[in-house]
Amino acid sequence: MAGGRYPYPKHVWSPSGGWWTQPTNWKSNTAVAVGITATIVAAAWKYSAENEERHTRPKGFIPSSLVRIAIN
């Protein structure tokens, strides 16, 4: 069985929020962070797929080729 909460130093700073942190809006913050990250990754993927050059035909499947097929 875990012990109760104990006194901790208030002067210690932690990037994760410190001891026993549970922000009230963590779910919406996480959703916003995931949405922003997904948007940036999708834009980078699309830009990369549109501007890639292949000098020889690939021997296997390449996921970025799906973007080119969908655009053309």
Steps between C-alpha positions, in 0.01 A plus 500: 500500500637839406566765756317829517624829370800628684644851534729587209729795426302782339812664353572210262390570142401218268407527130239229552321692773654357813356262753142372461408727215175438314395804297125533466509546122766242408273322252429810292866609519605157373243512219624843389864387508419185298301704247777754450763226470289304249445814289873577488590140414234484226622826344863384507404161354300662218778747418760225499289270281430773247866602469678165509692384194580140419766425243424127497177310553465383863508124559253503786196684631556862605220663704566849364413376151137478612490878540625553146235262362224681690615843378544413131 
